[in-house]
Amino acid sequence: MRYIETGGAGFIGSHITKGLVSEGHELITIDDLSSGRKKSIEHFLDTDKVQLYQSSITNLTALIKYSKGNDGILPDLPMKEAMSVDPPRSSYAVSKLTGEYYCSLLSVKTWKNP
């Protein structure tokens, strides 16, 4: 299967990448590299299994572009759980929440109308 992964160059995301690639999946990783590092997944980028796009998950145009032909979206779940406080307390949390909202919209609209 082929998935979009947000935050795939971060500590947790890079481990998710490793696990999914070892199971034979393909990933499109969207990461703005603000806290993640390309070095974390560089060895996967030399294969045909992982593609990295440096973009913010709040960029709806990029999300639509990269989401076509994928089977699902793997959001950065640990950050989502960390933001369960209402309202978000930082500008980073607001940005992350916005991106996750866009991902949820894409997962409903994009895959029902291939």
Phi, psi and omega per residue, in radians:
M1 nan 2.817 -3.111
R2 -2.151 2.196 -3.065
Y3 -2.175 2.739 2.905
I4 -1.679 2.349 3.110
E5 -2.168 2.178 3.074
T6 -1.635 2.461 3.140
G7 1.215 0.510 -3.037
G8 -1.235 -0.230 3.128
A9 -1.674 0.024 3.094
G10 -1.415 3.121 -3.097
F11 -1.035 -0.927 -3.114
I12 -1.256 -0.772 -3.127
G13 -1.032 -0.671 -3.138
S14 -1.166 -0.554 3.079
H15 -1.279 -0.626 3.049
I16 -1.125 -0.744 3.088
T17 -0.979 -0.862 -3.127
K18 -1.005 -0.798 -3.121
G19 -1.136 -0.779 -3.112
L20 -1.213 -0.680 3.097
V21 -1.133 -0.683 3.127
S22 -1.144 -0.376 3.077
E23 -1.589 0.017 3.065
G24 1.653 0.116 -3.134
H25 -1.439 2.790 3.044
E26 -1.901 2.558 -3.095
L27 -2.314 2.449 2.872
I28 -1.884 2.035 -3.104
T29 -1.772 2.192 3.073
I30 -1.920 2.058 -3.093
D31 -2.629 2.320 3.116
D32 -1.495 0.004 3.103
L33 1.029 0.464 3.097
S34 -1.295 -0.552 3.052
S35 -2.236 -0.358 3.078
G36 -1.508 2.956 -3.135
R37 -2.273 2.338 3.097
K38 -0.995 -0.596 -3.134
K39 -0.998 -0.506 -3.109
S40 -1.118 -0.485 -3.099
I41 -2.183 0.175 -3.050
E42 -0.952 -0.692 -3.110
H43 -1.173 -0.352 3.076
F44 -1.466 -0.411 -3.093
L45 -1.240 -0.329 3.094
D46 -1.383 -0.100 3.115
T47 -1.795 3.065 3.073
D48 -1.607 0.215 -3.075
K49 -1.613 -0.438 -3.045
V50 -2.331 2.318 3.023
Q51 -2.135 2.342 3.114
L52 -1.905 2.226 3.028
Y53 -2.053 2.082 -3.137
Q54 -1.447 1.772 -3.107
S55 -2.781 2.749 3.069
S56 -1.418 2.539 3.098
I57 -1.271 -0.131 3.064
T58 -1.515 -0.034 3.111
N59 -1.512 1.642 -3.056
L60 -1.050 -0.680 3.132
T61 -1.039 -0.777 3.123
A62 -1.149 -0.732 3.141
L63 -1.074 -0.736 3.123
I64 -1.118 -0.781 -3.127
K65 -1.043 -0.823 -3.059
Y66 -1.408 -0.259 -3.049
S67 -1.468 -0.253 -3.076
K68 -1.148 2.300 3.079
G69 1.400 0.259 3.129
N70 -1.831 2.804 -3.096
D71 -1.629 -0.227 3.134
G72 3.047 3.018 3.136
I73 -2.060 2.331 3.072
L74 -1.917 1.656 -3.140
P75 -1.252 2.858 3.105
D76 -1.278 1.426 -2.988
L77 -1.044 -0.731 -3.134
P78 -1.031 -0.642 3.097
M79 -1.197 -0.632 3.123
K80 -1.088 -0.761 3.118
E81 -1.138 -0.627 3.137
A82 -1.192 -0.368 -3.108
M83 -1.718 0.342 -3.077
S84 -1.237 -0.100 3.090
V85 -1.263 2.349 -3.124
D86 -1.966 2.130 -0.027
P87 -1.466 2.896 3.083
P88 -1.012 2.519 -3.032
R89 -1.710 -0.062 -3.140
S90 -2.467 2.825 3.102
S91 -1.142 -0.554 3.083
Y92 -1.099 -0.755 -3.128
A93 -1.120 -0.693 3.106
V94 -1.111 -0.773 3.124
S95 -1.067 -0.781 -3.133
K96 -1.131 -0.756 3.131
L97 -1.087 -0.706 3.103
T98 -1.077 -0.794 3.121
G99 -1.079 -0.718 3.124
E100 -1.166 -0.587 3.067
Y101 -1.109 -0.807 3.090
Y102 -1.042 -0.745 3.127
C103 -1.062 -0.705 3.139
S104 -1.162 -0.634 3.075
L105 -1.132 -0.772 -3.140
L106 -1.127 -0.667 -3.100
S107 -1.160 -0.470 3.107
V108 -1.444 -0.835 -3.029
K109 -1.388 -0.757 -2.994
T110 -1.204 -0.790 -3.010
W111 -1.484 -0.198 3.055
K112 -1.494 -0.299 3.141
N113 -2.248 1.227 -3.073
P114 -1.097 nan nan
